[in-house]
């Protein structure tokens, strides 16, 4: 066997080993829209071995401090939609899913009306008049009964007032206060 043929042969064998070592992923195509929050929070069907008790009431508080990229939906808000959609699909009654989101830091703009939202955009995007892409999702979440609280301290820092909040979003004294009150109301804190 010639040297060049050996190199090609070794290369083909090496490529074959690499292909075997690469795991196959189903990817995003297994994720579908849920029935409760339309257009957001896509979910995958799972054969779970952890059964959910029939009388289980989910009271979960989430935390959001990172703003979405301009013009995009905040992935933390989308997580609420995913939580709702996957549990409804698993047979949990809608009234047994009680969620809250505590929002602080730069992410407060993602819960504001367009006029405030546009004022928070970086200078190079200020002329594009981008709308707050979170409005539709926030409306559905609020209509579902999700409580959304803005940290008043963060709001004061960014100049956000109650009149600039999206409908259904409420101002709290602080994020710390909101989490403490929610804990007293038996909300568990989502770790991620």
N, C-alpha and C positions, 0 to 999 in steps of 0.2 A: 504494500500500500504506500502510495507516495505521501510525502510530508503534508502537502496541501489537502489531500483527501483525508488524512488523519485529523487535521485541524477542523475540517468541515464535519467529520463524523463526531468528534468530541463536542463540537458546538451544538450539533443536533441533539446528542444525548443530554448535554447540559440544559438545553432549552426544554426538553421533555421532562427532566426532573423539576425544573422551575414551574412548569405548568401544573404538575401534580401537586406541588407545594402551595400553590395559590388557591386559597379557599374560594368556593363559589358563594356569591351573595345574591339574595333575591332582590335587594335594593328597594327603592321607593315604589316600585310597581305593586308591591303587596299592600300598600297603604291606600285606604279608600276613605271617602267622606263618611262621616257619621250622620246620625239622624237628628240629633238634638241641636247642635250648633252647625249650621249649614255653611259650607265653603271654607271651614277652618278646622284645625285639630284632626287631621287625618289619622286613621288608626289601622292596625293590622289585626287580623283574627289570630287568636292565640288559644291553644289548648292548655289552659292553666291547670296546674295541679294544686294550687292554693285556692280552695273554695271560699267564696264570699258568703258569709252568713246571710240568710234571707232578711233578717231585721237590721242588717248593718246600716248605720248612718255615718256617712263620711262628712266630717266637719274639718276641713283642711284650710290652713292659711298658707299662702305663698308669698314670696318676697321678690320684688323687682327693683333693681337699681341701675341696670344698664339700658340706655336708650337704644332703639332700633336704628339701623342705618336710615338716613333720610329717604322718605317715600316708601319704606318697608314696614310690614307688620312686626311688632315686637314678639320675639319667639317666646318670651315668658307669658304673654297674654295668650298666645296660641297653645301653650301648655295647659291652660285652664280649659280651653275648648277640647283638647285631646283627652284630658281627665274626664270631663263630662261625657264625651262621645263614647269612650271605651267602656265606662261603667254602665251607661245606659244600654249599650250593646251586650253587656254581660248580664243584663237583667236587673240592675239596681234601679229602684223607683226614682224618678226625678226628684221627688220631695226629700229623698234620703241623700241627696248630693248637695251639700252646703259648702260653698267655697268662698274664700276671701283673698284679695290681693292687696298687699301693702306696697305702695310705690314710693320710692325716695330717690334722691340723687338726680342726675340728669334725665332719668327716665320719666320724670313728671311731665315733660312736654308731650310724651306719647299719649297722655290722657287729657290733653287740652284741645280746645277749639282751634280751627285753622289759623286764625289771626295770631294767636300766641305761638302756635307751633311754627309758623313761618318765621317769626321773629327769633327763634332759637336755631335756625339753620346756619351752617357755616356761610361765610361771606360769598364764596364762589357759587353757592346754590340759592342765595337769597332772591335772585331775580327770576327763578324758575317757578315761583308760586306753587310749590309742592303742597298737596293736601295731606292731612294726617291720615295715613293708611290704616290706622287702628280704629277709626270711628265705627265702621260696620261691625267689627268684632266686639268692640266694647258695648255697642247697642244690644247685640244678641246676648252677651254675657249678663248685662244688667237686667234684661228682660227675663233671663233664666233665673235670676235671683242672686247672682254673684255680687258680693259686696266688694267695692273697690275704694280703698282709702289712700289719699295722698298725704305724705308727710308734710305737715304745715311748716316745719323748719326748712325743708328743701324748697317748698313753694315760695317761702319768703326770700330765700337766697336767690332764686331764679326770677322773682317778680311775678309769680303766678297767683292770681286771686280766685276766689270762688266762682265769680262770674265767667271766668275763662275755662272752667272745667267742662268736660263733655257731660251731657245729661246722665244722671245717675251716679256719677263719681262724687265722692264726698271728701271733705277736708278733715284731717285728724290733727291734733296738737303736734304729734310727731309720729314717725314710724315706730319708735320704741313704745309709745303709748298705745298705738293701734295693736301691735303684737301682744302687749300685756293684757289689753281688754279682750282680745280674741282668745288668748289662752285661758282667761277667766271664764269665758263662754264655752269652754271645752273644745276649742279648735286645736288640732295638732298642727305642728309646724312642718311643712314639707321641706325635706333636707336639700332639695335641688330644684 
